[in-house]
């Protein structure tokens, strides 16, 4: 009787873990996505700021292949 209860409890616990991990993963993915978008915006701003300085210094554009 006890082993049956333990087995049932273990199965219930195993079934609950993936649901919790999925929720945590989606929160982590959203956070990573926000941080990535923020970094992308910061880099665009840096490029926009540096581009005129680069051109003023006489550097020519190098075509991307």
C-alpha positions as CSV (number, residue, x, y, z in Angstrom):
1,X,0.0,0.0,0.0
2,X,2.8,2.4,0.9
3,X,4.8,1.7,-2.2
4,X,1.7,2.4,-4.3
5,X,1.3,5.8,-2.7
6,X,5.0,6.6,-3.1
7,X,4.8,5.6,-6.8
8,X,1.7,7.7,-7.4
9,X,3.4,10.7,-5.6
10,X,6.6,10.2,-7.7
11,X,4.6,10.1,-10.9
12,X,2.7,13.2,-9.9
13,X,5.9,15.0,-9.1
14,X,7.5,14.0,-12.4
15,X,4.5,15.3,-14.3
16,X,4.5,18.6,-12.5
17,X,8.2,19.4,-13.1
18,X,8.0,19.9,-16.9
19,X,5.0,22.3,-16.5
20,X,7.0,24.4,-14.1
21,X,10.1,24.3,-16.3
22,X,8.1,25.4,-19.3
23,X,6.8,28.4,-17.4
24,X,10.3,29.4,-16.2
25,X,11.6,28.9,-19.7
26,X,9.1,31.2,-21.3
27,X,9.8,33.9,-18.7
28,X,13.6,33.5,-19.3
29,X,13.0,33.7,-23.1
30,X,11.0,36.9,-22.7
31,X,13.7,38.4,-20.5
32,X,16.4,37.4,-23.0
33,X,14.4,38.8,-25.8
34,X,14.0,42.2,-24.1
35,X,17.7,42.4,-23.2
36,X,18.6,41.5,-26.8
37,X,16.3,44.2,-28.3
38,X,17.7,46.7,-25.8
39,X,21.3,45.8,-26.9
40,X,20.3,46.0,-30.5
41,X,18.9,49.5,-30.1
42,X,22.0,50.7,-28.2
43,X,24.2,49.4,-30.9
44,X,22.2,51.1,-33.6
45,X,22.5,54.4,-31.7
46,X,26.3,53.9,-31.4
47,X,26.6,53.2,-35.1
48,X,24.4,56.2,-35.9
49,X,26.6,58.4,-33.7
50,X,29.9,57.1,-35.0
51,X,29.1,57.0,-38.7
52,X,29.5,60.8,-39.3
53,X,32.8,60.8,-37.4
54,X,34.1,57.9,-39.5
55,X,33.1,59.7,-42.7
56,X,34.6,63.0,-41.5
57,X,37.8,61.3,-40.8
58,X,38.0,60.4,-44.5
59,X,37.3,56.6,-44.3
60,X,35.7,55.2,-47.4
61,X,32.9,52.7,-47.4
62,X,33.9,49.1,-47.8
63,X,31.3,47.1,-49.7
64,X,30.0,44.0,-47.9
65,X,30.4,40.8,-49.9
